[in-house]
């Protein structure tokens, strides 16, 4: 299920695309400039949306120290 933020982004994408198409249909210099601006914003929102689909980065475990590796190998480590 999409989050509220993702839903808002999807809605923004649709609105920006519609506005860009509407401006392109007018086919004037000013409307074409506005269309480019709508597309630029659309790409920015799309990038944010795609980032929101990426799984969250988990907490990375640190690399064990040499003494911890040796203790576990010799049975003197945690729980051993």
N, C-alpha and C positions, 0 to 999 in steps of 0.2 A: 504494500500500500504506500502511495506517495505521502510524504509529510506535508504539512501546511505550507512550508517554505517551497517545496517542489511544486505544489499546486499553483502557488502564486507565480512561480517562474514560468510554468507552462502557460498560464493565462497571459503573462507578459509577452511570451514568445508569439502567441497567436495575435495579440493586439499589435505588436510591432510589425509582424509580417503583413497584416491587413493594412496598416497605415502605409507601409512601404509600397505595397501594390497599388493602393489608392493614389499615392503621389505619382507613381510611375505612369498611371493611366492619364493623369493630367498633362504629362509630357511638356512641361515648361522648365526653364532653367532653374527657377526657385524650387519647384516641386521635385525635380531630380536631385537637387542638393539635399532637400529634406528626406527623400527616399534613401539616399546614401547614409544619412545620419541614423535613420531608423534601422537600417541593416547593420550599421556599426554597433549600435546598442543591442540589437538582436544577437549578434555574435558574442558580445560580452555576457549577456544573460545566458546564452546557450553554453558557454564555457563554464559558468558558475553552476548551471544545472548538471552538466556532465560530471563536474567535480563532486556534486552532492550524491551522485550515484556510486561513486567509488566507496568501497568498504573502508570503515574507519581503521586507522592504523592502530594496531594493538600495542600494548606496552612491550617494548623489546626487553628481553632478558639480557643482563650483562654477561659477558663471557666469564666463565669461572676462572678463578685464580689458580695458579699452579699448586699452591698448598692445598686448596680444596679438592683438586683432582687427585692428588697423592693421598690425602686422607680418606677419600671415598674408595680409592683403589686398594688401600691397605686395610679397610674395614674400620677405621677410626673416625669416619665421617659421621654425619648426622644419622641417627637411628641405627648405627652399626655397632 
